[in-house]
Amino acid sequence: MKIWDKIVEGVTRLANGESFGSLLGVTSPPADDGAHPGLRQIAFTIGVIALGAKMASVDGEVSEAEAAAFRDFFQVPPGEERNVERFFNLAKRDVAGYETYARQLAALFPDAPEILENVLEGLFGIAKADGPIDLAEADYLLEVSRLFGLSSARYERAKAAALGVVECEPCIILGIDPLATDEQIRDAWLRQVKANHPDRLMAQGLPEEAIAIATRKLALINDAYDRLRRERGLVPA
């Protein structure tokens, strides 16, 4: 079943009173989902919608800007916008706390922190959509990062990628010490490029509809490497 067919089915099930958490639980695949192609992508999509909806409602009502930010994170196919909007609104009213969805997503991708980092980046994008991130939103994002088991470096990188922090140290993006050698910088860049390549993330379960955020992250990594090389005079400024 296509992801968006499952979303349509989910709208119906939620409207009939089924909990959002049970939807995610039913569609979560076992550790080896080779016999169930697509289930990991479906569970990812449902979990992200839940976290996105909870994120958007942290500061009150969900604004159009926040909904638009979610649509930017997830490339919604033409004709499916209404179903996603309904799913989003039903999810924000679900009684289960966001911690449930964060833990389930973390369990779904125990060996793919890059994917969870991309989710966090998307949540930062929703939080900033209607203005500066407030204290409640900041607490939400920090707690989701903790539940995901992400390092402080991954948290800062997701934040920088979403907020477009130009002055963010490229060393944060590459996860290296400012005193790293030229060789260490290059090794870190290659490691980050490999770990965050969209093809690799899709193989791990990132849906095609969310690939834009992975592409942006890869561009951020390449830009950080280029900035460091220019700063060190390794390439013309």
Helices and strands as residue ranges (DSSP letters): H 3-15, H 20-27, H 39-57, H 64-73, H 81-92, H 98-108, H 113-128, H 135-148, H 152-163, H 170-174, H 182-195, H 198-204, G 208-210, H 211-231
